[in-house]
């Protein structure tokens, strides 16, 4: 949930607690830029990229910006620096804030991550460092998680503070790993290396640290035009994410409607024509 949760669990997090002020600030905590079809979103609040209400507001704004930009086809989310993806919410803010503020803060954080999860564009989490507590919950709202080999620890250790993972962690982890495995990880509060996370399916890919960021960008760009029909990628995501939350018959209905929408696209016409003409399609994202 925050860097303080991991205190006493692994040494590298010790001494990294940072006061997260609850007062409004104009600091840029989320950096946003676009690059050849990608929206690159970076969380930046050293030393551990802990998030506050202000950071979540800026993240929410970045998600909407990427969603509404027709030139953006894939969102890549990372943490600033080399040691942390994100260590979750700031412990000082949660300790000092009123119960009402904490309730609305958690509600907004949940809404922000749901918006990220429901955006019909592929979202890739680049785990360049530790992703613990709320930081892992952010990553769980992404579609694909790529971690840097030997880059850090991952886990949901909130039980050590007497609370639960409250930004979607209990639900998303169980849906990803299955109820028993997820429950055991959360009640034990264990943090572990990315290698183990890869084995259990929590991390999708593990890249070497030497070319980690370049390899992440190369991976992400394969889902952009002209390589892939970005609309089809996004609608496949929508069918999977939304369909998994409703009954089977309703999910099939969602699939049919999204397919009909794609049939009207220029990329579908190009894909079908290229198949018939035995050539490589050149998609435009339209």
Secondary structure, DSSP 8 states (H G I E B T S, - for coil): --TTTTTTT-GGGTT-------S------EEEEEETTEEEEEE--TTTT-B-HHHHHHHHHHHHHHHH-TT--EEEEEESSSSEEE--B-HHHHHHS-HHHHHHHHHHHHHHHHHHHHSSSEEEEEE-SEEETHHHHHHHTSSEEEEETT--EEE--GGGGT---TTTHHHHHHHHH-HHHHHHHHHHT-EEEHHHHHHHTSSSEEE-STTHHHHHHHHHHTTSTTTS-HHHHHHHHHHHHHHTTS-HHHHHHHHHHHHHHHHTSHHHHHHHHHHHTTS-------
